[in-house]
Amino acid sequence: MEKLVILDLCSSEVKLSLEDWITLMRKATCLKVLNAKGCHSIKAALEFPNPVPLEHLILEGCLLVIRTAHLSTSGLEHLVTLNMKGCTQIKYLPQALFPLRKLKELSIDETKIETLEFKEGFLPSLEILSAGKCKNLVDVDSITFLDKLQKLNLGSCENLKRLPDLIGLLTKLQEMDLSHTLIGKLPASVNKLDNLQVLKMVCTPLVQFPEAIKNLKKLEELDFSHCRSMQGECIVTGLDFLRVLKLEGTRIFPVLTRDNGNFRLHTPQFDNGDDGQMAS
């Protein structure tokens, strides 16, 4: 056990009590990858009695026990990815996670988290944050401290009504999914997201094409499908690299684009079977 580097228990019927888990982690001093995805009979914890070179920890669907908000994670200092998707016992992020300097990907989808409480200097290497289907999530203002963030998934956070006003501080952001939320307006600072390539806002209460994104030069894909309150003009002449524009189920009319330096006016025919997608 002491020489074990990879432990893959994915979807196994293994049963472990919390005491069994801690005993296992005490012995696995060389472990780099631990996959316990779908192990519904494992009681896991973010507790490693001894330092381990663990880089990838997948606890998706486990019975994750957070015994204190301030637990020690000194044994996790090499962690690069942490997946806690579907760990429905989680109502907050343990504060002790935030100093993990090497963590690049954090998945907390389908948890009961209500507020994301990041602070300046926390998770300084985080590039991917996925918090989809967090139905209790209402406050994400502190994500603006994650200045290395490249991908943000807040899709299907059905009670989330707004993004932070200073979202424009996330200048490295490339992809953002806000689909199936209550976000009906983008903050003006979105116009500073110069590296944004993909924006998805399917089934949101947008009422018009967002002004803040009209000149984001690197945007390649926009999906506003089934934003049923969305109407008016769609002017994308400033989006030089736009490849995919999805407007199915909206009342946008017309669409003004630029093709080889010339302006072109499109009239979407969404009522005759067209899927509402335009691609160059």
C-alpha positions, 0 to 999 in steps of 0.5 A: 500500500505504501508504494501505491501511486494510482488508486481507481475505485470508480463506481465500485461497491467498496464500503469504507467508514470515515475511520477506514478512509483516514487509515487508508490515507495514512498508509498511501504515502506515494499516492498521486491519483485517487478516483472514487467517483460514484462510490456511494458507500465510501465516506470520504474526507479531505483529511490526509494525516501524512503529506502525500504527493496527491495531484488528482482527487476525484470524490464525485458522488461520495459521502464527503464529510467536512468535519470543520471549515478549518481542517488542515490540508497540509497533505494536499499541497501538490493537488492540481484537480479536485472534483467534489461534484454531487457531494450534496453534504457540502454547504460551504467551501472549506477555508483551508482549501484556498491556500492550495497554490497548485490547484488548477481545477475545482468542480463543485457542481450539484452541491448545496453551496449558497455563497462562493467565499474566495479572498485575495490570494486564495487558489492563485493557480485556479484556471477552471471553476465548475459550479453547475447545478448548484441550485442554492447558489446565489452569490458569486461576487468573490470569483473576481479574486480568481485572476487566473480563471479561464473557464467558468461554469455556472450553468443551471444555478437556477437561483443565481440572478447576477454576476459581480460588477467587477467580472471584468477583472477576470481578464484571462477568462475564455469560456463562460456558461450562464445557461439556465440561470436568472441572469438577465443582464451582463455587467458593463465590465464584461467589455474588458474580457478580451480573451473571452471566446465562448459565452453561453446563456441558454434559457436566461431572461435576457431582453436584448443583445448584450451591449457589453460583448459587441466588441470582444474581438476573440469571441467565437461562439455565442449561444442565446438559444431559447432566451424568449424575452430577447428581442431587437437588433443583433449587431455583431460587426465588431466580433471579427472571429465569431463562428457560431451564433445561436438565436433559436427561440428568441425574437431577435431581428435583424442580425447585422454581421460583417463579411470580408469587410462588408456589412451584411443584414440577415433576417432569421427565419426561426418560425420555419424550421431554421435552428437559429444558428449562423456559422461562418 
